[in-house]
């Protein structure tokens, strides 16, 4: 196998783009919390970037992408990047060094647990967060990544399509966020006092940086610099824009004003929804997917508010529901005209693909929910998940980190 | 024109047409609750 310099350059640049998404997420979330918790919220993302970067090279990559064991998990043959060198791996990316593929995938593993942190913002003990994140990455993310993307993984073998992580990244984090919100309970004063985002500009800036980084996430998943990457780039931008327009319109109709934060949240919902489909659908499919993301994710937030679940930054509504819609929509709108190595969806004459997508959705929901619940209960045996009431009132920036965000 | 294109056109039409009937000004005026230092006293920017 010959290394292609163009492909390698694109995948390494994409890895850097995806890396930027995690601190961008920190800013997106950081603007949405109260001033007393902004630093701790940003720290969740920054810390996970460091933690999973180490976990991934030690054992994460091996569990997710290593030689298959029972179609469920990768083996330990690649622990410490043993056997993961510069020779391309034909199963994953035949034209780039194996380590380039590894580091690209690392950035996906990094951002996924960071996404969950929005659910328990403003109340989780940092030490509990640290232990939870390490266990979650190992026992929830790595197995699902192997099922869907690993050579020999059972969902991969079944024929389920997930180009860049609708099930692996977004359903897993979104569903886990819902479970975490339920297990931790509501913030003090939830539903009684108004919790306003402390800096909407920070959130919009974070959303813009996420959008920018997402081109690496989706177009980089082609693992080659060619027409498929171009198509993924175009549909990503189209679906994102359509979702932002749709969300803003729905919220305008519902709340009588066009919300800026709503437009930003809509853009993120669109990015989420197009992720699994980005290498399989054409630009018309992207418009429908973006429209659905704007409508369904907005409705999910209304439902979440109605049942009084304190998923603080709506991770479940945006990532869980957006990822589910995107995975299902892949089964509807996929076409071999875009990706000849994949399959057609329902609208192109292959209704079976919807069943494969439903299997992937169901498996991801179940594993993420059960795994997260068990991990949280285990962590709680050793470290209380929540901070004490006085610490929560004081704010996590001071109580957990001893630093204020702003010296005003 | 395939079914996906028809759906995409319908979705776009719903959003674009929606703007025609949506309110064109805020129904609730929110007054600023904080007066910034700059608004209270003019700030000199000269050296």
HADDOCK unambig.tbl for C-alpha pairs under 7 A between the chains (distance, minus, plus):
assign (segid A and resid 246 and name CA) (segid B and resid 15 and name CA) 6.06 0.50 0.50
assign (segid A and resid 249 and name CA) (segid B and resid 15 and name CA) 6.58 0.50 0.50
assign (segid A and resid 253 and name CA) (segid B and resid 22 and name CA) 6.22 0.50 0.50
assign (segid A and resid 256 and name CA) (segid B and resid 23 and name CA) 6.50 0.50 0.50
assign (segid A and resid 256 and name CA) (segid B and resid 26 and name CA) 6.97 0.50 0.50
assign (segid A and resid 256 and name CA) (segid B and resid 27 and name CA) 6.72 0.50 0.50
assign (segid A and resid 257 and name CA) (segid B and resid 26 and name CA) 5.95 0.50 0.50
assign (segid A and resid 284 and name CA) (segid B and resid 4 and name CA) 6.15 0.50 0.50
assign (segid A and resid 284 and name CA) (segid B and resid 5 and name CA) 5.36 0.50 0.50
assign (segid A and resid 284 and name CA) (segid B and resid 8 and name CA) 5.54 0.50 0.50
assign (segid A and resid 285 and name CA) (segid B and resid 4 and name CA) 5.93 0.50 0.50
assign (segid A and resid 285 and name CA) (segid B and resid 8 and name CA) 6.89 0.50 0.50
assign (segid A and resid 287 and name CA) (segid B and resid 8 and name CA) 5.55 0.50 0.50
assign (segid A and resid 288 and name CA) (segid B and resid 7 and name CA) 6.60 0.50 0.50
assign (segid A and resid 288 and name CA) (segid B and resid 8 and name CA) 5.11 0.50 0.50
assign (segid A and resid 288 and name CA) (segid B and resid 11 and name CA) 6.46 0.50 0.50
assign (segid A and resid 291 and name CA) (segid B and resid 11 and name CA) 6.37 0.50 0.50
